[in-house]
């Protein structure tokens, strides 16, 4: 059974008297343990597809199954539960609380879902250690570099041990060297068994994944495996 399956997904927006089809009949299948990149030009529909996969939005028509459950027909409270427990989000802008420590930022999803305090402490420390920030737990975002802030965001995404890590342009606000370190971290997390979907407009970033979905005009234009040769030529073999 696929972890993610969309069947003829459409997303239509009403803009005055005009209908805009952001997605037009998208069907994809993603298995547990996959590492996928979604690419496409601005306005292609890749962000809309990401929002649907992440249960941040619902399709206008078509079916979306997550872990075998038909989530395209779920109510908002059910979607919120999936977002909190099953999907770890990583954003380009980090989305950290500026006055809270790295530890508290990572702990937040566990507080929201009612995890007992002692278990919270253990899981939060484990997540921060997994992204090499064991010595930065008490630091606030303004005391951390951009790469360290993104690592905090990744730890927060990991803390619930979700079924899926969904990253939107995770290197977009980072310099080249720091972006490389973050992508190497994602590769390590994938080797450890995490399912990862990255949305990016950079081919070099996408080639860290094993498969690239290219979307244009709301449709899947290509669905290709990344060759070992391309990974080697782009330096993404880790």
DRENDO-1510 file (C-alpha; in Angstrom, 1 decimal, always signed):
<recs>
REC; n; res; u; v; w
REC; 1; UNK; +0.0; +0.0; +0.0 .
REC; 2; UNK; +1.5; +3.4; -1.0 .
REC; 3; UNK; +2.1; +5.9; +1.8 .
REC; 4; UNK; +0.6; +8.7; -0.5 .
REC; 5; UNK; -1.7; +8.2; -3.5 .
REC; 6; UNK; -3.5; +10.9; -5.4 .
REC; 7; UNK; -6.1; +9.9; -8.0 .
REC; 8; UNK; -7.0; +12.5; -10.6 .
REC; 9; UNK; -6.6; +15.4; -8.2 .
REC; 10; UNK; -7.8; +18.9; -9.3 .
REC; 11; UNK; -7.6; +22.2; -7.5 .
REC; 12; UNK; -9.6; +25.1; -8.8 .
REC; 13; UNK; -9.6; +28.6; -7.5 .
REC; 14; UNK; -12.3; +31.2; -8.2 .
REC; 15; UNK; -10.8; +34.5; -9.1 .
REC; 16; UNK; -13.7; +36.8; -9.6 .
REC; 17; UNK; -15.6; +35.4; -12.6 .
REC; 18; UNK; -12.5; +33.4; -13.7 .
REC; 19; UNK; -11.7; +29.8; -12.7 .
REC; 20; UNK; -8.0; +29.0; -12.4 .
REC; 21; UNK; -7.0; +25.3; -12.4 .
REC; 22; UNK; -3.9; +25.1; -10.3 .
REC; 23; UNK; -3.8; +21.3; -10.6 .
REC; 24; UNK; -5.4; +19.3; -13.4 .
REC; 25; UNK; -5.8; +15.6; -12.9 .
REC; 26; UNK; -2.6; +14.8; -10.9 .
REC; 27; UNK; -2.1; +11.1; -10.1 .
REC; 28; UNK; +1.0; +10.1; -8.1 .
REC; 29; UNK; +2.0; +7.2; -5.9 .
REC; 30; UNK; +4.7; +7.5; -3.2 .
REC; 31; UNK; +5.9; +4.6; -1.0 .
REC; 32; UNK; +7.1; +4.6; +2.6 .
REC; 33; UNK; +10.9; +5.2; +2.5 .
REC; 34; UNK; +10.9; +7.2; -0.8 .
REC; 35; UNK; +12.9; +10.4; -1.3 .
REC; 36; UNK; +11.1; +12.6; -3.8 .
REC; 37; UNK; +11.7; +16.0; -5.2 .
REC; 38; UNK; +8.9; +18.1; -6.7 .
REC; 39; UNK; +10.1; +20.7; -9.2 .
REC; 40; UNK; +8.5; +23.2; -11.5 .
REC; 41; UNK; +8.5; +26.9; -12.5 .
REC; 42; UNK; +6.7; +29.6; -10.6 .
REC; 43; UNK; +2.9; +29.1; -11.0 .
REC; 44; UNK; +3.3; +25.5; -12.1 .
REC; 45; UNK; +1.2; +24.1; -9.2 .
REC; 46; UNK; +4.0; +22.6; -7.1 .
REC; 47; UNK; +3.2; +24.6; -4.0 .
REC; 48; UNK; -0.5; +23.7; -4.4 .
REC; 49; UNK; +0.4; +20.0; -4.7 .
REC; 50; UNK; +2.6; +20.3; -1.6 .
REC; 51; UNK; -0.2; +21.9; +0.4 .
REC; 52; UNK; -2.6; +19.1; -0.6 .
REC; 53; UNK; +0.0; +16.4; +0.3 .
REC; 54; UNK; +0.6; +18.2; +3.6 .
REC; 55; UNK; -3.2; +18.3; +4.4 .
REC; 56; UNK; -3.0; +22.1; +4.5 .
REC; 57; UNK; -5.6; +22.2; +1.7 .
REC; 58; UNK; -8.2; +19.9; +0.1 .
REC; 59; UNK; -8.7; +19.1; -3.6 .
REC; 60; UNK; -11.6; +20.5; -5.6 .
REC; 61; UNK; -12.1; +17.0; -7.0 .
REC; 62; UNK; -10.3; +13.7; -7.0 .
REC; 63; UNK; -9.1; +11.4; -4.2 .
REC; 64; UNK; -6.1; +11.7; -1.9 .
REC; 65; UNK; -5.1; +8.7; +0.3 .
REC; 66; UNK; -2.5; +9.1; +3.1 .
REC; 67; UNK; -1.5; +5.9; +4.9 .
REC; 68; UNK; -4.5; +4.2; +3.3 .
REC; 69; UNK; -7.0; +6.8; +4.6 .
REC; 70; UNK; -9.1; +8.9; +2.3 .
REC; 71; UNK; -8.0; +12.3; +3.6 .
REC; 72; UNK; -9.6; +14.4; +0.7 .
REC; 73; UNK; -13.0; +14.0; +2.4 .
REC; 74; UNK; -11.9; +14.6; +6.0 .
REC; 75; UNK; -13.0; +17.4; +8.2 .
REC; 76; UNK; -10.6; +20.1; +9.4 .
REC; 77; UNK; -10.1; +18.6; +12.9 .
REC; 78; UNK; -9.1; +15.2; +11.3 .
REC; 79; UNK; -6.7; +17.0; +8.9 .
REC; 80; UNK; -5.2; +18.9; +11.9 .
REC; 81; UNK; -4.5; +15.6; +13.7 .
REC; 82; UNK; -2.7; +14.2; +10.6 .
REC; 83; UNK; -0.7; +17.4; +10.3 .
REC; 84; UNK; +0.4; +17.3; +13.9 .
REC; 85; UNK; +1.2; +13.6; +14.2 .
REC; 86; UNK; +1.9; +12.2; +10.8 .
REC; 87; UNK; +3.6; +15.0; +8.8 .
REC; 88; UNK; +6.7; +17.0; +9.8 .
REC; 89; UNK; +7.0; +20.3; +8.0 .
REC; 90; UNK; +10.2; +22.2; +7.2 .
REC; 91; UNK; +9.8; +25.7; +5.7 .
REC; 92; UNK; +12.2; +28.0; +3.8 .
REC; 93; UNK; +11.8; +30.7; +6.5 .
REC; 94; UNK; +12.3; +28.3; +9.5 .
REC; 95; UNK; +9.1; +29.5; +11.3 .
REC; 96; UNK; +10.7; +29.4; +14.7 .
REC; 97; UNK; +9.4; +31.3; +17.7 .
REC; 98; UNK; +12.0; +34.0; +18.2 .
REC; 99; UNK; +11.9; +34.3; +22.0 .
REC; 100; UNK; +11.9; +30.5; +22.7 .
REC; 101; UNK; +14.9; +28.3; +23.0 .
REC; 102; UNK; +15.7; +25.6; +20.4 .
REC; 103; UNK; +14.5; +23.1; +22.9 .
REC; 104; UNK; +11.1; +24.7; +23.3 .
REC; 105; UNK; +10.7; +25.3; +19.6 .
REC; 106; UNK; +11.2; +21.6; +19.0 .
REC; 107; UNK; +9.0; +20.6; +21.9 .
REC; 108; UNK; +6.0; +22.5; +20.7 .
REC; 109; UNK; +4.3; +19.8; +18.6 .
REC; 110; UNK; +4.5; +17.4; +21.6 .
REC; 111; UNK; +2.9; +20.0; +23.8 .
REC; 112; UNK; +0.1; +20.5; +21.3 .
REC; 113; UNK; -0.7; +16.7; +21.2 .
REC; 114; UNK; -0.6; +16.3; +24.9 .
REC; 115; UNK; +2.6; +14.2; +25.3 .
REC; 116; UNK; +3.6; +13.8; +29.0 .
REC; 117; UNK; +6.4; +16.1; +30.1 .
REC; 118; UNK; +9.1; +13.4; +30.7 .
REC; 119; UNK; +8.5; +11.8; +27.3 .
REC; 120; UNK; +8.6; +15.3; +25.8 .
REC; 121; UNK; +12.0; +16.0; +27.3 .
REC; 122; UNK; +13.4; +12.7; +26.0 .
REC; 123; UNK; +12.0; +13.0; +22.5 .
REC; 124; UNK; +13.0; +16.7; +22.1 .
REC; 125; UNK; +16.6; +16.0; +23.2 .
REC; 126; UNK; +16.8; +13.0; +20.9 .
REC; 127; UNK; +15.5; +15.1; +17.9 .
REC; 128; UNK; +18.0; +17.9; +18.5 .
REC; 129; UNK; +20.8; +15.4; +19.0 .
REC; 130; UNK; +19.9; +13.8; +15.7 .
REC; 131; UNK; +20.6; +17.1; +13.8 .
REC; 132; UNK; +23.8; +17.7; +15.7 .
REC; 133; UNK; +22.5; +20.4; +18.0 .
REC; 134; UNK; +22.9; +18.7; +21.4 .
REC; 135; UNK; +25.1; +21.7; +22.5 .
REC; 136; UNK; +22.6; +24.4; +21.3 .
REC; 137; UNK; +19.4; +23.3; +23.0 .
REC; 138; UNK; +19.2; +26.4; +25.2 .
REC; 139; UNK; +20.0; +28.9; +22.5 .
REC; 140; UNK; +17.4; +31.2; +20.9 .
REC; 141; UNK; +17.1; +31.6; +17.2 .
REC; 142; UNK; +19.0; +35.0; +17.1 .
REC; 143; UNK; +21.9; +33.1; +18.8 .
REC; 144; UNK; +22.0; +30.6; +16.0 .
REC; 145; UNK; +23.3; +30.7; +12.4 .
REC; 146; UNK; +20.9; +30.2; +9.5 .
REC; 147; UNK; +21.9; +26.6; +9.1 .
REC; 148; UNK; +21.4; +25.9; +12.8 .
REC; 149; UNK; +18.0; +27.5; +12.7 .
REC; 150; UNK; +17.0; +25.1; +9.8 .
REC; 151; UNK; +18.4; +22.2; +11.8 .
REC; 152; UNK; +16.1; +23.2; +14.7 .
REC; 153; UNK; +13.2; +23.3; +12.2 .
REC; 154; UNK; +14.2; +19.8; +11.0 .
REC; 155; UNK; +14.4; +18.5; +14.6 .
REC; 156; UNK; +10.9; +20.0; +15.2 .
REC; 157; UNK; +9.7; +18.1; +12.1 .
REC; 158; UNK; +11.2; +14.9; +13.4 .
REC; 159; UNK; +10.1; +15.0; +17.0 .
REC; 160; UNK; +6.8; +13.3; +16.5 .
REC; 161; UNK; +8.4; +10.5; +14.4 .
REC; 162; UNK; +6.1; +11.3; +11.5 .
REC; 163; UNK; +5.2; +9.2; +8.5 .
REC; 164; UNK; +6.4; +12.0; +6.2 .
REC; 165; UNK; +8.9; +14.9; +6.2 .
REC; 166; UNK; +7.7; +17.6; +3.9 .
REC; 167; UNK; +10.2; +20.4; +3.1 .
REC; 168; UNK; +9.4; +23.5; +1.1 .
REC; 169; UNK; +12.6; +25.1; -0.4 .
REC; 170; UNK; +14.6; +24.1; +2.6 .
REC; 171; UNK; +17.8; +25.7; +1.3 .
REC; 172; UNK; +16.2; +28.8; -0.1 .
REC; 173; UNK; +17.4; +31.2; +2.7 .
REC; 174; UNK; +20.9; +29.6; +3.1 .
REC; 175; UNK; +24.2; +30.1; +1.5 .
REC; 176; UNK; +25.6; +27.4; -0.8 .
REC; 177; UNK; +27.9; +25.8; +1.8 .
REC; 178; UNK; +25.1; +25.7; +4.5 .
REC; 179; UNK; +22.6; +24.5; +2.0 .
REC; 180; UNK; +24.9; +21.6; +1.1 .
REC; 181; UNK; +25.1; +20.6; +4.8 .
REC; 182; UNK; +21.3; +20.7; +5.1 .
REC; 183; UNK; +20.9; +18.5; +2.1 .
REC; 184; UNK; +23.5; +16.0; +3.4 .
REC; 185; UNK; +21.5; +15.9; +6.6 .
REC; 186; UNK; +18.3; +15.1; +4.7 .
REC; 187; UNK; +20.2; +12.3; +2.9 .
REC; 188; UNK; +21.3; +10.9; +6.2 .
REC; 189; UNK; +17.7; +11.1; +7.6 .
REC; 190; UNK; +16.5; +9.2; +4.5 .
REC; 191; UNK; +19.1; +6.5; +5.0 .
REC; 192; UNK; +17.7; +6.1; +8.5 .
REC; 193; UNK; +14.3; +5.3; +7.1 .
REC; 194; UNK; +12.5; +8.6; +6.8 .
REC; 195; UNK; +10.2; +9.3; +3.9 .
REC; 196; UNK; +11.0; +12.8; +2.5 .
REC; 197; UNK; +9.4; +15.1; -0.1 .
REC; 198; UNK; +11.3; +18.2; -1.0 .
REC; 199; UNK; +9.8; +21.1; -3.1 .
REC; 200; UNK; +12.5; +23.0; -4.9 .
REC; 201; UNK; +13.3; +24.9; -8.1 .
REC; 202; UNK; +17.0; +23.9; -8.0 .
REC; 203; UNK; +18.0; +20.9; -10.0 .
REC; 204; UNK; +21.1; +20.4; -7.9 .
REC; 205; UNK; +19.0; +20.2; -4.7 .
REC; 206; UNK; +16.5; +17.9; -6.4 .
REC; 207; UNK; +19.2; +15.4; -7.4 .
REC; 208; UNK; +19.7; +14.5; -3.7 .
REC; 209; UNK; +16.4; +12.7; -4.0 .
REC; 210; UNK; +15.9; +9.4; -5.8 .
REC; 211; UNK; +13.0; +10.5; -7.9 .
REC; 212; UNK; +11.9; +13.9; -9.4 .
REC; 213; UNK; +8.3; +14.8; -10.2 .
REC; 214; UNK; +8.3; +17.8; -12.6 .
REC; 215; UNK; +5.1; +19.7; -12.7 .
REC; 216; UNK; +4.0; +22.3; -15.3 .
REC; 217; UNK; +0.7; +24.0; -15.8 .
REC; 218; UNK; -0.9; +21.9; -13.1 .
REC; 219; UNK; +0.1; +18.6; -14.6 .
REC; 220; UNK; +2.9; +16.1; -14.0 .
REC; 221; UNK; +5.1; +16.6; -17.0 .
REC; 222; UNK; +7.7; +14.0; -16.0 .
REC; 223; UNK; +8.3; +11.4; -13.3 .
REC; 224; UNK; +11.9; +10.3; -13.4 .
REC; 225; UNK; +14.4; +8.4; -11.3 .
REC; 226; UNK; +17.7; +10.3; -10.6 .
REC; 227; UNK; +20.6; +8.3; -12.1 .
REC; 228; UNK; +23.8; +7.5; -10.2 .
REC; 229; UNK; +25.7; +9.3; -12.9 .
REC; 230; UNK; +23.7; +12.5; -12.3 .
REC; 231; UNK; +24.2; +12.3; -8.6 .
REC; 232; UNK; +27.9; +11.8; -9.1 .
REC; 233; UNK; +28.2; +14.7; -11.5 .
REC; 234; UNK; +26.3; +17.1; -9.2 .
REC; 235; UNK; +28.2; +15.9; -6.1 .
REC; 236; UNK; +25.0; +14.7; -4.4 .
REC; 237; UNK; +26.3; +11.2; -3.7 .
REC; 238; UNK; +26.7; +11.0; +0.1 .
</recs>
